[in-house]
Amino acid sequence: MPRDNSRAPGGSMHLSLKAGERVYINGAVVRVDRKVSLELMNDATFLLEGHVLQAEQAMTPLRQLYFAAQTMLIAPNQAGPARLLYQRIEDGILAATTEAAIRDGLKAAHTLIETGRIFEALKLIRGLYTAEATLLGETEAIADAPVPALLPATRLGARRRSALRRTAPSSDKA
């Protein structure tokens, strides 16, 4: 995880990465071989490795929805398929639950996705995990499953809609 992320006065973003860490920048996976500081000086969409939900962690409907939204953010060349998947999963969840918190959260997340604010949608979806776990009666197994920690900002400059691509890189490949 980056230790010293800060926004410089000119709007650039500083990232500090440890050896072996990955960062997803505008759809590219970058792995550093030593401790390094990066300065993103222009508009960039990025997500740190520690914030990425792996495919095998997408064990519930909301985690699958999160995974589809995450794909939109970090794999721009797969926007179409990921958006369709997101919509199908969202429709399925809405058909299966009357839980107001989840329904309202999905409506808000949908609006964020449609306006290109995918990172904020990820945070919102993640916040619904506890309600989902309670509904599924699996509060310990699901609520304690690994989830990505999210930072408050993943984008610099103007918001731009991201396309999608399947993102579950294996641990030995970038």
Sequence and secondary structure as in RCSB ss.txt:
>XXXX:A:sequence
MPRDNSRAPGGSMHLSLKAGERVYINGAVVRVDRKVSLELMNDATFLLEGHVLQAEQAMTPLRQLYFAAQTMLIA
PNQAGPARLLYQRIEDGILAATTEAAIRDGLKAAHTLIETGRIFEALKLIRGLYTAEATLLGETEAIADAPVPAL
LPATRLGARRRSALRRTAPSSDKA
>XXXX:A:secstr
  S  EE TTS EEEEE TT EEEETTEEEE SS EEEEE S  BEEEGGG   GGG  SHHHHHHHHHHHHHH 
GGGHHHHHHHHHHHHHHHHHH   HHHHHHHHHHHHHHHTT HHHHHHHHHHTHHHHHHHHT HHHHHTS     
 S  B SS            TT  
